[in-house]
C-alpha cells in the first residue's frame, strides 16, 4: 500500500513538471495570432543581424525615468497614430482616411491633432532608390523594409519585391502596397479608439513585460532583433526611417518625435539608432 502511494506521488509529480521554455519558444509567443486582421509584415524574417552594429544595452532605466512614461496603451496609440500620419504623406494617388475621433484616448488624440503640423506631401525619389536597390530580393528587406509589404490581403500574398518584375512600375506597386498597409493600420487605430486595445498591442505589451523581467536576453542577438521587428511600432519606424533617406521634399524633422523616443526607451532598444541610421542605404 505504501509503495503504491509513493508511485502515485511520483507520477503526479512528473505530470506536473514542465521543461523550462527556451528563448526561441518565448520569441514565438510574440507572433500575432492568425486571426489578426493587421499582421505585421515580416521585415526581418531571414535577414542577418550582423549587417548592423548592435550595442549592448546600458543600465536599466531608473524608477524616476519610468514614471515619466505614459501608460503603455497610450504610448502605443500615440506612436502608431503619428506613424500612420507620416506614412500617409507618401500616398499621391488617393487620400488616406483621417481619424476624426478616438473615445478611448480622447485627450491624447485631441492634444496631438492640435500640436502636430498638417501632413505635408512627401515625394520618394524612385529613380535614386531603384539605382541603389539593384535587383531586389528577400535579403534586400533588411535595408529596404517596404519590399516586405504584402500586395494583397491573401494569406500567401506576394510581397512587393516579388511583384517587381518591371522596375518601371515600382512607384505604382509601392503606393499600392503602402495603401494596403495604411488601410490595415487605420483599422487598428479604429479598434484601439473603440476598445482601447488590439492584437498587435498585446504583442507589444507582452514583449515589453518580458524585457522588464528578462532584459539580459535582449543583447547582441538576431532573435532579439526579430522579436522587436514583430511589433508594429518598431517595424513601422524602420519603414519610416528607410523612406526618409530618399525623400525629395517635405523632409522629416531632424529630431525624433517624443513618443517614438519613449517607446524605444520602453523596449530598451538603445542599439536601434545605429540600425535606423543605416536602413535605406545600400
C-alpha positions in Angstrom: 0.0 0.0 0.0 2.8 2.3 0.9 4.7 1.5 -2.3 1.6 2.2 -4.4 1.2 5.6 -2.7 4.8 6.5 -3.4 4.4 5.5 -7.0 1.3 7.6 -7.3 3.0 10.6 -5.9 5.9 10.2 -8.3 3.6 10.0 -11.3 1.7 13.1 -10.1 5.0 15.0 -9.7 6.2 14.1 -13.2 2.9 15.0 -14.7 3.1 18.5 -13.2 6.6 19.1 -14.3 7.2 21.5 -17.3 10.5 21.8 -19.0 11.8 25.4 -18.9 10.8 27.4 -22.0 13.6 28.0 -24.5 14.4 31.6 -25.7 13.1 30.7 -29.2 9.8 29.5 -27.7 9.5 32.7 -25.8 10.1 34.7 -29.0 7.4 32.6 -30.8 4.8 33.7 -28.3 5.3 37.3 -29.6 3.9 36.4 -33.0 0.4 37.7 -33.6 -2.4 35.2 -33.9 -3.6 34.1 -37.3 -6.9 35.8 -36.7 -5.2 39.2 -36.5 -6.6 41.4 -39.3 -3.4 43.5 -39.3 -0.4 41.2 -39.2 3.0 42.8 -39.0 4.9 42.4 -42.3 7.9 40.1 -42.0 10.6 42.8 -42.3 13.3 40.7 -40.8 12.3 37.0 -41.1 15.6 35.9 -42.8 17.9 39.0 -42.6 21.1 38.6 -40.7 21.6 40.9 -37.7 25.4 41.0 -38.3 24.9 43.7 -41.0 24.4 46.2 -38.3 26.3 47.2 -35.2 24.3 46.1 -32.1 25.4 47.7 -28.9 24.9 46.0 -25.6 22.1 47.6 -23.6 23.1 50.1 -20.9 21.8 50.0 -17.3 18.1 49.7 -16.8 16.1 52.9 -16.6 15.7 54.4 -13.2 12.3 54.3 -11.5 12.2 58.1 -11.7 12.6 57.9 -15.5 10.0 55.2 -15.8 7.4 57.3 -14.0 7.6 59.9 -16.8 6.4 57.4 -19.4 2.8 57.4 -20.5 0.9 54.2 -19.9 1.8 51.5 -22.4 -1.5 51.7 -24.2 -1.4 55.5 -24.5 2.2 55.4 -25.7 1.3 52.7 -28.3 -1.6 54.6 -29.6 0.2 57.9 -29.8 3.2 56.4 -31.7 1.1 54.4 -34.1 -1.1 57.4 -34.9 1.9 59.5 -35.7 3.4 56.8 -37.8 0.1 56.5 -39.7 0.2 60.2 -40.5 3.8 60.2 -41.5 3.4 57.2 -43.9 0.2 58.7 -45.3 2.2 61.6 -46.7 3.7 59.2 -49.4 0.3 58.4 -51.0 -0.3 60.6 -54.0 -3.0 58.7 -55.9 -5.6 58.8 -53.1 -6.3 60.4 -49.8 -5.8 58.1 -46.8 -8.6 58.2 -44.2 -8.4 60.7 -41.4 -9.1 59.7 -37.8 -11.7 62.1 -36.6 -12.4 60.9 -33.0 -11.0 58.5 -30.5 -13.1 57.8 -27.4 -10.5 55.6 -25.6 -7.7 58.1 -25.9 -9.7 61.3 -26.4 -7.3 63.7 -24.5 -4.2 62.4 -26.2 -5.8 62.4 -29.6 -7.1 66.0 -29.3 -3.7 67.2 -28.0 -1.9 65.5 -30.8 -4.2 66.9 -33.5 -3.7 70.4 -32.1 0.1 70.2 -31.7 1.1 68.2 -34.8 1.7 70.1 -38.0 -0.5 69.3 -41.0 0.6 66.4 -43.2 3.0 67.6 -45.9 3.2 65.6 -49.1 6.4 63.8 -49.5 7.8 62.5 -52.8 10.0 59.5 -52.9 13.0 59.6 -55.3 12.1 56.3 -57.0 14.9 56.6 -59.6 17.6 57.0 -56.9 16.1 54.3 -54.7 16.0 51.8 -57.6 19.6 52.5 -58.6 20.7 51.8 -55.0 18.4 48.8 -54.6 19.6 46.9 -57.7 17.8 43.6 -58.2 15.6 43.4 -55.1 15.3 40.0 -53.3 14.5 38.6 -49.9 17.8 39.8 -48.5 17.1 43.3 -49.6 14.3 43.6 -47.0 16.7 44.4 -44.1 17.8 47.5 -45.9 14.6 48.4 -47.7 11.7 47.3 -45.4 9.0 48.4 -47.9 9.9 45.4 -50.0 8.3 43.2 -47.4 4.9 44.9 -47.6 2.2 42.5 -48.9 0.4 43.3 -52.1 -2.9 41.7 -51.3 -4.9 40.6 -48.2 -4.5 36.9 -49.1 -2.7 34.7 -46.6 0.1 33.8 -49.1 0.3 37.3 -50.5 3.2 38.2 -52.8 5.4 40.8 -51.2 6.4 44.0 -53.0 9.9 42.7 -54.1 8.2 39.6 -55.6 5.9 41.8 -57.7 8.7 44.0 -59.1 9.2 42.2 -62.4 9.1 45.6 -64.2 11.0 48.1 -62.2 9.4 51.0 -64.2 6.2 50.2 -62.2 7.9 50.4 -58.8 6.2 53.7 -57.9 2.8 52.2 -58.6 3.5 48.9 -56.8 4.9 50.8 -53.8 1.9 53.0 -53.4 -0.4 50.1 -53.8 1.4 48.1 -51.1 1.7 51.1 -48.8 -2.0 52.0 -49.2 -2.9 48.4 -48.2 -0.6 48.7 -45.2 -2.2 52.0 -44.2 -5.7 50.6 -44.6 -4.9 47.9 -42.1 -3.2 50.4 -39.8 -6.2 52.6 -39.9 -8.4 49.7 -38.9 -6.2 49.0 -35.9 -6.4 52.7 -34.9 -10.2 52.4 -35.0 -10.0 49.3 -32.9 -7.8 51.0 -30.4 -10.1 54.0 -30.2 -13.2 51.9 -29.7 -11.9 49.2 -27.3 -8.6 50.6 -26.1 -6.5 47.6 -27.3 -5.7 45.5 -30.4 -4.0 42.2 -31.2 -0.8 44.0 -32.2 -0.9 46.0 -29.0 -0.9 42.8 -26.9 2.1 41.6 -28.8 3.9 44.8 -27.9 2.8 44.7 -24.3 3.9 41.1 -23.8 7.3 41.9 -25.3 7.8 44.9 -23.0 6.9 42.9 -20.0 9.3 40.1 -20.9 12.1 42.7 -21.4 11.4 44.1 -18.0 11.7 40.6 -16.5 14.5 39.1 -18.7 16.2 42.1 -20.3 19.6 40.4 -20.4 18.3 38.0 -23.1 17.9 41.0 -25.5 21.5 41.8 -26.2 23.5 41.2 -29.4 21.1 38.6 -30.7 19.4 38.1 -34.1 16.4 36.5 -32.3 16.1 39.7 -30.2 16.1 41.8 -33.3 13.4 39.7 -35.0 11.3 39.9 -31.8 11.4 43.7 -32.0 10.6 43.6 -35.7 7.4 41.7 -34.9 6.0 44.7 -33.1 4.1 47.3 -35.2 5.8 50.3 -33.8 9.4 49.1 -34.4 8.7 47.8 -37.9 6.9 51.0 -38.9 9.7 53.1 -37.6 12.1 51.1 -39.8 9.9 51.8 -42.7 9.7 55.5 -41.9 13.5 55.8 -41.4 14.2 53.9 -44.6 11.9 56.0 -46.8 13.2 59.3 -45.5 16.6 58.6 -46.9 15.3 59.1 -50.4 12.6 61.7 -49.8 12.8 64.6 -52.3 10.7 67.2 -50.3 8.7 67.5 -47.2 11.8 66.4 -45.2 11.3 64.9 -41.8 12.2 66.8 -38.7 15.8 66.3 -37.5 14.6 65.3 -34.1 12.7 62.0 -33.3 9.1 62.6 -32.2 8.9 62.2 -28.4 6.6 59.2 -28.4 9.0 57.3 -30.7 11.8 58.1 -28.3 9.7 56.9 -25.4 8.7 53.5 -27.0 12.3 52.9 -27.9 13.2 53.5 -24.3 10.4 51.2 -23.2 11.8 48.5 -25.4 15.3 49.2 -24.1 16.4 49.2 -27.7 19.4 51.5 -27.3 21.2 49.8 -30.3 18.4 50.7 -32.7 19.7 54.2 -33.5 22.6 52.6 -35.4 20.2 50.4 -37.3 17.9 53.3 -38.2 20.8 55.3 -39.4 21.8 52.5 -41.9 18.4 51.3 -43.1 17.5 52.7 -46.5 21.2 52.7 -47.6 23.0 50.0 -49.6 
